[in-house]
Every structure is written in structure tokens, then in C-alpha cells.
């Protein structure tokens, strides 16, 4: 179809490079409710060779989700080398994914719960320029998460959090970055666009400097098989106004410690490839055909924003619904605009890992 256009169903996952994949997943299960595995696989990351020093490296990866809705985590560990941390203190305004946004049922309740557990709270409960409550917390490896008021819940359960609902991304030039985040990823609503020193950022490293800060949402509800599960999301771009930031992955590999990419679930990869070419952000990685991830399969690609931050796209072809019964869903022949039946997606909860 000549007029075919890409469909973005939402943020599928945030990629997190960690030193120990099983230890990390246990922490994310306990504290973020990311307890439903979509796949766990050990393999070589052959197609990422341009981002791993020209060598093929092996890894162990787990994709896990929270059934209350939101994006998942791709928890990613090098097994052929020791993953490296940044050689400097990462500060707000450095270029790359500074924090993952997580949707929360009750921000004040969760803050008190985390405080009682002794988690690494970086701020008190703050309010952003939109009026949304949030706070920052670090995981056991120092990755920063913004726990913010959420919406678009899917399968409500006992957890006080859902999954990923966006990211805070440092850029050098917001107007240039909008060519990716607004024009390709369809975050077409400006919630706020302000330039000042923000009191709610004061507690994070480097947050007491002046920034231009813009928060983006999508006007239309997302479509596609998993759109109801993935839900609404937002992107916050932050740029220093009087200094230059570091590149968070300067002198390091994709897969090293930290937030390695932001991934979107999509349909019509060919149409997306053409659009990215036309807009000057051609695919830097393209699996071309269905790529087997053990228990799941799909077609994936990457682009880089103007500062080199990696955005992944996955067109899902196969996903396990009920692993114990051997029920794997083939998505190729389904209506690409329709969300899967709620009962079918909710069946994923039977794969839950309980501690």
C-alpha cells in the first residue's frame, strides 16, 4: 500500500545495561513490579557491532513488564566483557537518557514506602511545571528513575507502580532534537517549554543550573496490538543554556552500564524506514527480517537522535502468551491498528515470576 504509514503503539521498553542481569531483575520485580518475563536469552549481539567497538559481543538479556501498564525493561548484561560505567559523574543536561519515567498510582504513598525500605531517594516529592507530582530514586546500580503520577492503567493489581512512561533526555539543541521526538516519534503536544533554573531539579546532580526544558506528549491515543498495555507516555528534553554537556556514552559501548536505548513498539517497518530516510535519520541498524529472541521474535531497527542517543523500533511478530501451555501468538496476520483483546493480553500475567 503506497499510502501506508507507520504505527507507533507506545514505548515497548527502556534498555538498561547492568553488571548482573538476574540480580537487577530481582530488584526491579520487588520495587517496580516488573515481574512478567517476555523473553530471557543469551546470545551474541551481532547486529550491534558498530556500537560495540567493531567486535561482536555476547550478552544475556531479559525483557520484563508490569501488567498494570507502561513500557517494560530490557535488562541487558554483557557476558563477553565487563560492562563499563561512565568515567565522570553524569549530570542533568548531559546528552542521553538521564532518567526513565515510571508511572505511579500514589506518589506520596510510594515515597513513604521506599523511604521505609531504605531505597536511595534523590529528592523529596516535587511538582513539575505541569503540576504533576514525582520524586527521583536510584536503583542498586545508580540508575535514576522519575516516579511520577500515572494514567492509562491496564490490569490493576497490588503494585503501587506501573511500567515505564517516558524518559528525561539530555540534548544539546532542543529544536534539532524535536526533528526526532516530535516529527518521527509523534510527540506532538507541547505541555510546557520553559527556560530557567528549576527548583524541582535542584536535588539531582547538575540540576541547579539553567536549562531549556520541554515536555512532550502525544495528542492521539496510540494504536496497535499492545497499545492499551503500553499506554500513554511523555518525553522531557533538557538542554543546558550556558554550558555544554557530556555525552553520557562517551568512550563507551552500547550495552555498558546505564540507559542504553528507548524502544518503541511499531507496525509497518518499511514505511518507518522511508520516513526516517526522508527526515534525515536513516536506520543505523536494521535486522531486515524477523529476528528470533528465543521465546519472542520480531523485526528491529535503530536510529540515533542528533546527539547519538539510540532509539530502537521493534515490530513484534511472535510473543509468548502462556508459556506453560505453549501458547505463542503470531501477530503477522492481525489488524495492525487494533489493540489485542484485553483478556488475551491479561493472560500474560500467568507467566508472572513470584519471589
C-alpha positions in Angstrom: 0.0 0.0 0.0 1.6 3.2 -1.2 -0.1 5.4 1.5 0.8 3.1 4.3 2.1 4.9 7.4 4.0 3.7 10.4 2.0 3.0 13.6 3.6 3.6 17.0 1.9 1.6 19.7 3.9 3.1 22.6 7.2 2.7 24.5 7.9 -1.1 24.4 10.9 -0.9 26.8 13.8 1.0 28.2 17.1 -0.7 27.7 19.2 -0.9 30.9 22.8 -2.0 30.9 23.6 -3.8 34.1 26.5 -5.8 35.7 24.3 -8.7 36.8 21.1 -9.4 34.9 19.4 -11.7 37.5 20.3 -9.5 40.5 18.9 -6.5 38.6 15.7 -8.2 37.6 15.1 -9.3 41.2 15.4 -5.7 42.3 13.1 -4.4 39.6 10.5 -7.1 40.4 10.5 -6.2 44.1 10.5 -2.4 43.7 8.9 -1.7 40.3 6.7 -4.8 39.8 8.4 -5.8 36.6 7.6 -9.4 37.1 6.3 -10.8 33.8 9.1 -12.0 31.5 8.5 -11.8 27.8 11.9 -13.4 27.0 15.2 -14.3 28.5 18.0 -15.1 26.1 21.8 -15.4 25.9 23.2 -14.7 22.5 25.7 -12.6 20.5 24.6 -9.1 19.6 26.0 -9.4 16.1 23.9 -6.5 14.5 25.1 -4.0 17.1 28.8 -4.3 16.1 29.0 -0.7 15.1 28.2 0.3 18.7 30.4 -2.3 20.4 33.8 -1.3 19.3 33.8 -3.2 16.0 33.6 -6.6 17.8 30.8 -9.0 18.3 29.9 -9.3 21.9 27.8 -11.8 23.8 25.0 -10.8 26.2 22.3 -12.1 28.5 19.0 -10.1 28.2 15.6 -10.2 29.9 12.5 -8.3 28.7 10.2 -7.9 31.6 6.9 -5.9 32.0 4.5 -4.7 34.7 0.9 -5.8 34.0 -0.5 -2.5 35.3 0.7 -1.0 32.1 3.5 1.0 30.7 6.7 0.0 28.9 9.0 -2.8 30.0 12.7 -3.0 30.8 15.2 -4.8 28.6 17.7 -5.7 31.2 21.0 -6.2 29.4 24.3 -7.7 30.6 27.5 -8.2 28.6 28.8 -11.7 29.1 31.9 -11.5 26.9 33.3 -8.4 28.6 32.9 -6.4 31.8 30.4 -3.6 31.3 31.9 -0.2 32.0 30.5 2.8 34.0 30.8 6.4 32.8 34.2 7.9 33.7 32.5 11.0 35.0 29.6 12.0 37.2 26.6 12.0 34.9 24.7 15.3 35.3 21.3 16.6 34.2 21.9 18.2 30.8 24.4 15.5 29.7 23.4 14.0 26.3 21.4 10.8 26.5 18.8 9.2 28.7 19.2 10.8 32.1 16.2 9.1 33.8 13.5 6.7 33.0 10.0 7.9 33.9 7.8 5.4 35.8 4.0 5.6 36.3 2.9 5.6 39.9 -0.6 5.1 41.5 0.0 7.3 44.6 3.3 9.3 44.6 3.2 10.2 48.3 2.4 6.7 49.4 5.2 5.2 47.3 7.7 7.8 48.6 6.9 6.8 52.2 7.1 3.1 51.2 10.5 3.5 49.6 11.8 5.6 52.5 10.8 2.9 54.9 12.6 0.3 52.8 15.8 2.4 52.8 15.9 3.0 49.0 18.2 5.6 47.5 15.8 8.6 47.3 17.4 11.5 45.5 14.6 14.1 46.0 11.5 14.7 48.1 8.2 14.7 46.4 8.4 17.5 43.8 6.0 19.1 41.3 6.9 19.7 37.7 5.8 22.7 35.7 2.7 20.7 34.5 1.7 20.3 38.2 2.5 16.5 38.3 3.9 15.1 41.5 7.1 13.0 41.3 10.3 12.0 43.0 13.6 10.6 42.0 15.0 7.3 43.2 18.1 5.3 42.2 18.3 1.6 41.6 21.1 -0.5 43.2 23.5 0.5 40.4 22.8 4.2 40.5 20.4 4.5 37.5 17.9 7.3 38.0 14.1 6.8 37.9 11.5 9.6 38.0 8.5 8.1 39.8 5.5 10.3 38.6 1.8 10.4 38.7 0.5 7.9 36.1 -2.6 7.4 33.9 -3.8 4.8 31.4 -3.7 1.8 33.8 -4.2 -1.7 32.3 -4.5 -4.6 34.7 -4.7 -3.2 38.2 -3.0 -5.3 40.9 -1.3 -4.8 44.3 1.8 -2.9 43.0 2.0 0.8 43.6 3.8 1.3 40.3 3.3 0.5 36.6 5.9 0.4 34.0 7.9 2.9 32.0 6.0 6.0 30.9 8.8 8.0 29.2 12.2 9.5 29.8 14.1 12.6 30.6 16.7 13.0 27.8 19.5 15.5 27.7 20.2 17.1 24.3 22.5 19.8 23.0 19.8 21.6 21.0 16.1 21.1 21.6 15.0 22.4 18.2 17.2 19.9 16.4 16.1 17.1 18.8 12.4 17.8 18.0 13.0 16.5 14.5 13.2 13.0 16.1 11.0 13.2 19.1 8.2 15.3 17.6 8.4 14.7 13.9 9.2 11.0 13.9 8.0 9.7 17.3 4.8 11.8 17.1 5.1 13.5 20.5 3.2 16.4 19.0 1.8 18.2 22.1 4.0 20.7 24.0 3.0 20.5 27.7 5.5 23.2 28.7 8.5 24.8 27.2 10.4 26.9 29.8 13.9 28.3 30.2 15.1 29.0 33.8 16.6 27.3 36.8 14.1 24.8 38.0 13.7 24.3 41.8 12.2 20.8 41.3 15.5 19.7 39.7 17.7 21.0 42.4 18.3 17.7 44.1 19.7 15.8 41.1 23.3 16.1 40.0 23.8 19.3 38.0 20.2 20.2 38.4 20.8 23.7 39.8 21.9 25.2 36.5 19.7 27.0 33.9 18.0 24.8 31.3 15.6 24.9 28.5 13.1 22.2 29.4 10.3 21.0 27.1 7.8 18.2 27.9 6.1 16.5 25.1 3.0 14.2 24.9 1.1 12.6 22.0 -2.3 14.1 21.1 -3.8 10.9 19.7 -4.1 7.7 21.6 -1.6 5.1 20.3 -2.8 2.3 18.1 -1.7 -1.3 17.6 -1.7 -4.7 19.3 -0.2 -3.7 22.6 -1.3 0.0 22.7 -3.6 -0.5 25.7 -0.9 -2.2 27.7 1.8 0.2 26.8 -0.4 3.2 27.4 0.4 7.0 27.1 3.9 8.3 27.6 5.8 11.6 27.6 9.3 12.7 26.7 11.1 15.5 28.5 14.0 17.1 26.7 16.5 19.1 28.7 19.3 21.3 27.3 21.9 23.4 29.2 21.7 27.1 28.2 25.1 28.3 29.4 27.3 25.2 29.3 27.9 22.1 27.2 27.0 18.7 28.4 29.0 15.5 28.1 27.8 12.6 26.0 26.6 10.0 28.6 28.1 7.1 26.5 31.2 9.0 25.6 34.1 6.4 25.0 31.8 3.5 26.0 29.8 0.8 24.2 26.1 0.4 23.8 25.3 -2.2 26.5 27.6 -0.6 29.0 26.1 0.5 32.3 23.1 2.8 32.2 20.2 3.5 29.9 21.3 2.2 26.6 18.2 2.9 24.4 14.5 3.8 24.3 12.4 1.3 22.3 9.1 1.8 20.6 6.7 -0.9 19.5 5.7 -0.2 15.9 3.9 -1.5 12.8 5.0 -1.1 9.2 8.8 -1.0 9.5 9.2 -0.3 5.7 7.1 2.8 5.9 9.0 3.9 9.0 12.4 3.3 7.2 11.3 5.5 4.3 10.1 8.3 6.7 13.3 8.2 8.7 15.3 8.4 5.4 13.3 11.4 4.2 13.7 13.2 7.6 17.5 12.7 7.7 17.6 10.0 10.4 18.2 6.8 8.5 18.4 3.4 10.2 21.8 2.7 11.7 20.9 -0.9 12.4 18.2 -3.0 10.6 17.6 -6.7 11.2 15.8 -6.7 7.8 13.7 -9.8 8.6 12.2 -11.5 11.7 14.8 -11.7 14.4 14.5 -14.6 16.9 14.8 -13.7 20.6 14.2 -17.3 21.8 10.7 -17.0 23.1 9.8 -14.0 21.0 10.5 -12.7 17.5 10.4 -9.5 15.6 12.0 -7.1 13.2 14.1 -4.4 14.9 16.0 -1.3 13.9 17.7 1.7 15.4 18.1 5.4 14.7 20.2 8.0 16.6 19.0 11.4 17.7 21.2 14.4 16.8 23.4 13.7 19.9 23.7 10.0 19.3 21.1 8.7 21.8 19.7 5.5 20.4 16.1 4.9 19.6 15.0 1.3 18.9 12.0 0.2 16.9 10.5 -3.3 17.2 7.8 -4.8 15.0 6.7 -7.8 17.1 6.0 -11.0 15.1 5.7 -13.6 17.9 5.2 -13.4 21.6 4.5 -16.0 24.3 1.1 -15.5 26.0 1.0 -18.7 28.1 4.5 -20.3 28.1 3.5 -23.3 30.3 0.8 -24.3 27.8 2.9 -23.5 24.7 0.6 -20.6 23.6 2.6 -18.3 21.3 0.8 -15.5 19.5 1.6 -14.8 15.8 0.9 -11.1 15.2 1.6 -11.0 11.4 -2.0 -11.6 10.2 -3.8 -9.4 12.8 -5.3 -5.9 12.2 -2.3 -3.7 12.8 -4.4 -0.8 14.1 -6.4 -2.7 16.7 -5.4 -3.5 20.2 -5.4 -7.2 21.1 -8.4 -8.3 23.1 -7.9 -7.3 26.8 -8.4 -10.8 28.0 -5.6 -12.1 25.8 -3.1 -9.5 26.9 -4.1 -10.1 30.6 -3.2 -13.8 30.1 0.4 -12.7 30.2 0.1 -12.4 34.0 0.1 -16.2 34.3 3.8 -16.0 33.4 4.5 -13.9 36.5 7.6 -14.7 38.5 6.9 -14.6 42.2 9.6 -14.1 44.8 
